[in-house]
Amino acid sequence: MSIEKVVNEDLQVINFFLMDMKMNILDEKALNFNFRRIYKIKVNNSIIAFICYLMLVDEIELEAIYVKPEFRNNGYGSKLVEFMTKEALQLNYKNIFLEVRVSNKSAIQLYEKYGFEIANCREKYYGQEDGIVMKKEVR
Ligand SMILES: CC(C)(COP(=O)(O)OP(=O)(O)OC[C@H]1O[C@@H](n2cnc3c(N)ncnc32)[C@H](O)[C@@H]1OP(=O)(O)O)[C@@H](O)C(=O)NCCC(=O)NCCS
């Protein structure tokens, strides 16, 4: 298993994962946006997971994390959150923020495992569904 930077050639796979999450797809410009970091996990030479976050001026914002359904519950999501946290520490960031649907229990469990706490609730942020803002203090 290795964690590597996503490159233009990976865009189709990453967009397939984004569509599965009903999120907006990326074009090459968005992929290579200065503040955006996207990393993939490859198993047997195919991409099975990715994480995407923004390195803003004073915080990191997790935009998306995804593990292919048949590879879930094997620690890959954890590896990606650990990777992002390590980068946050190295670059002296204080906080990581994210937004998640209230119903997304497995994602919330993953974030709580790594010390994210509920910071705010955004009512009806996802149409009928509330969004939860979670925050992790890196240092
Ligand atoms: C959320 C997601 C990334 C987790 O990835 P994963 O590789 O399955 O996560 P891990 O195997 O590292 O599990 C980490 C923790 O998450 C929690 N977890 C994972 N799957 C769970 C489930 N089905 N139910 C409850 N908790 C779960 C557990 O606390 C687990 O820790 P543990 O193994 O020490 O008990 C994955 O389920 C996914 O891709 N979901 C669809 C996309 C999505 O909703 N992304 C988040 C919004 S952008």
The ligand as a MOL file (V3000), in Angstrom:
LIG
                    3D

  0  0  0     0  0            999 V3000
M  V30 BEGIN CTAB
M  V30 COUNTS 48 50 0 0 0
M  V30 BEGIN ATOM
M  V30 1 C -15.9650 7.1520 5.8290 0
M  V30 2 C -14.9980 6.2180 5.1270 0
M  V30 3 C -13.9690 7.0540 4.3690 0
M  V30 4 C -14.2710 5.3800 6.1830 0
M  V30 5 O -13.2330 4.6450 5.5420 0
M  V30 6 P -12.7660 3.2080 6.0860 0
M  V30 7 O -11.5460 2.8200 5.3230 0
M  V30 8 O -13.8850 2.2720 6.0760 0
M  V30 9 O -12.3670 3.5810 7.5830 0
M  V30 10 P -11.4680 2.7090 8.5850 0
M  V30 11 O -11.4890 1.2670 8.1950 0
M  V30 12 O -10.1360 3.3610 8.7040 0
M  V30 13 O -12.2720 2.8870 9.9070 0
M  V30 14 C -11.9980 3.9860 10.7560 0
M  V30 15 C -13.0570 4.1190 11.8160 0
M  V30 16 O -14.2570 4.5340 11.2350 0
M  V30 17 C -15.3480 3.9540 11.9180 0
M  V30 18 N -16.1140 3.1860 10.9600 0
M  V30 19 C -15.7460 2.7710 9.7250 0
M  V30 20 N -16.7790 2.1650 9.1100 0
M  V30 21 C -17.7980 2.1670 9.9720 0
M  V30 22 C -19.1350 1.7000 9.9260 0
M  V30 23 N -19.6290 1.0580 8.8530 0
M  V30 24 N -19.9280 1.9260 10.9960 0
M  V30 25 C -19.4450 2.5650 12.0890 0
M  V30 26 N -18.1910 3.0300 12.1830 0
M  V30 27 C -17.3750 2.8380 11.1520 0
M  V30 28 C -14.7690 3.1290 13.0490 0
M  V30 29 O -14.7080 3.9480 14.1940 0
M  V30 30 C -13.3920 2.8510 12.5520 0
M  V30 31 O -12.4580 2.7200 13.5710 0
M  V30 32 P -12.0550 1.2680 14.1480 0
M  V30 33 O -11.7780 0.3840 12.9660 0
M  V30 34 O -10.8430 1.5510 14.9800 0
M  V30 35 O -13.2470 0.8310 14.9180 0
M  V30 36 C -15.7360 5.2380 4.1750 0
M  V30 37 O -16.7860 4.6220 4.8790 0
M  V30 38 C -16.3020 5.8910 2.9270 0
M  V30 39 O -15.6190 6.0160 1.9140 0
M  V30 40 N -17.5940 6.3150 2.9690 0
M  V30 41 C -18.2380 6.9120 1.7800 0
M  V30 42 C -17.7090 8.2980 1.4990 0
M  V30 43 C -17.9740 9.2490 2.6330 0
M  V30 44 O -19.0420 9.2490 3.2220 0
M  V30 45 N -16.9760 10.0970 2.9500 0
M  V30 46 C -17.0890 11.0690 4.0220 0
M  V30 47 C -17.7610 12.3020 3.5980 0
M  V30 48 S -16.7700 13.2320 2.4800 0
M  V30 END ATOM
M  V30 BEGIN BOND
M  V30 1 1 1 2
M  V30 2 1 2 3
M  V30 3 1 2 4
M  V30 4 1 2 36
M  V30 5 1 4 5
M  V30 6 1 5 6
M  V30 7 2 6 7
M  V30 8 1 6 8
M  V30 9 1 6 9
M  V30 10 1 9 10
M  V30 11 2 10 11
M  V30 12 1 10 12
M  V30 13 1 10 13
M  V30 14 1 13 14
M  V30 15 1 14 15
M  V30 16 1 15 16
M  V30 17 1 15 30
M  V30 18 1 16 17
M  V30 19 1 17 18
M  V30 20 1 17 28
M  V30 21 1 18 19
M  V30 22 1 18 27
M  V30 23 2 19 20
M  V30 24 1 20 21
M  V30 25 1 21 22
M  V30 26 2 21 27
M  V30 27 1 22 23
M  V30 28 2 22 24
M  V30 29 1 24 25
M  V30 30 2 25 26
M  V30 31 1 26 27
M  V30 32 1 28 29
M  V30 33 1 28 30
M  V30 34 1 30 31
M  V30 35 1 31 32
M  V30 36 2 32 33
M  V30 37 1 32 34
M  V30 38 1 32 35
M  V30 39 1 36 37
M  V30 40 1 36 38
M  V30 41 2 38 39
M  V30 42 1 38 40
M  V30 43 1 40 41
M  V30 44 1 41 42
M  V30 45 1 42 43
M  V30 46 2 43 44
M  V30 47 1 43 45
M  V30 48 1 45 46
M  V30 49 1 46 47
M  V30 50 1 47 48
M  V30 END BOND
M  V30 END CTAB
M  END
